Amino acid sequence: MSDIVLKPTAQPVAIPVGEILPWAVFAGLILLLALYFVGAEEGATSLISGSSVHEFVHDGRHLLGFPCH
């Protein structure tokens, strides 16, 4: 038996920014849309009539510090 031990070396993996950028933009737009519905979907800026969206995100509004009543 020999005492030779192979030590694996870690190779850095290149992150292709060109492939990630469209997904990052898409995720950013979805987050902005969610922020709009939680923060501003009521009153004069309302896109959907009624209060169903407001009631659906009501607890999230308070959690994030948006006043609503």
N, C-alpha and C positions, 0 to 999 in steps of 0.2 A: 504494500500500500504506500502511496505517496501522500505527501502533505500539501499538494498543490491545490489551491482554492481559486476558482475563477471569480473575479470581482466584476459584476455587471456595471457598465457605465450608463448613466442616464443621458439620453440625447434630447435636447430641447426640440419641441414641436413648433413649427412655424404656424402662426394663426393667419389664415388668409382673410385680410380685412375686406377685400372685394366681395367675398362670399357672405360675410357677416353683416356688412353695412345695410343691405336691403331689409334684413330681418330686424336689425336694430331700429331702423326708421319705422317699420311696420309696428313694432312693439311700442315705440314712442307715441305713435298716433293713437293706438288703442288705449294707452295710459292717459293721454290727453282727453280722449272721448270719455273714459271712465271718470276722470276728474271733473269734466263738465257736468256729467249726470249727477255726480255726488254733490258738487259744489254750487251749480248755478241753474239746474233744471227746475225752475219754479218762477212764477210771476211773469215779468215782462220778457224775460229771456227764454221762456218755455217753448220747446219745440213740439211737445206732446201735450195735448189738452188734458185736463183733469189732474188729479193728484196721485195717480197710481205710481208714477215713477218716484215722486217725493216720498210716499209712504214706504216704497221698497228700499230706498237708500237712507231712510230717516236715521237709523242708528249709526250708520257710517258717517253721516254728516256731523253728528255730535262727536264721534270718535276722532274725526279729523279737525274739529274745531270750527266748523261752519255753522253760523247761526241760521235758524230756520223758523223760529217762532218766538 
